[in-house]
């Protein structure tokens, strides 16, 4: 079973994946006895997503194959389809793919035997990140209905924001967005951070993507931190039980102050831990269905 976008899943199905991930977090074991192989094909740099998929597969006692794009035949002009088809014909049981192209999977669906797990497509979707964010929220609050979240930063170019906003609203959360005007996306509930920070349950920060869109940002990094960064002064205005989230990697001193990264409200490293359990649930669902 492919997992490409959470738009393809009902609320009930999303909760089923989260329940499965929670079972893995609570100690559930599945042992494929080394008879299943998961191929990680990352055409874009990644630390957390790549290696948590790797750890998730190993936890399920799957074997893994890790594609090195820099030393692959893509450098000779091989297409995405032809590259992925190689692994499919080698007999892997699932392919985990991250690619810079939006909806890259449209040229693969229906042409592979192995299910596709989307590990991020351009500025489009990042289902595993959304699921681990949701698992973190559910383990913290025990619910979604009625919670308020503000997502701060580059909304326009963020696949994390695009995936999260839609599924969070479907789950009954109120989602606000905030950040520089040049990163604002029409159609979303835009507010000023300092006016909403005391009212929300979750402050979710997004990384300033230097490698993609730095030329678009009119502010210096210092100005960004002053106007939109989360520092202890803003943290102290948050609700008592409110939490801080970030998909990482994070720029210390830009979207988040150094002393906020591991403050008592931060769940940033807990998100990373939950990522393994979510990706175990995804691999399990993809292989079994």
Buried (B, 14 or more C-beta within 10 A) or exposed (E): EBBBBBEEBEEEEBBBBBEBBBBBBEEBEBEBEEEBBBBBBBBBEBEBBBBBBBBBBBBBBBBBBBBEBEEBEBEEEEEBBEBBBBBBEEEBBBBBBBBEBBBBBEEBEEEBEBBBBBBBBBBBBBBBBBBBBBBBBBBBBEEBEEBBBBBBBBBBBBBBBBBBBBBBBBBEBBBBBBBBEEBBBEEBBBBEBEEBBEBBBBBBBBBBBEEBBEEEBEBEBEEBBEEBBBBEEBBEEBBEEBBBBBBBEBBBBBBBBEEBBEBEBBBBEBBBBBBBBBBBBBBBBBBEE
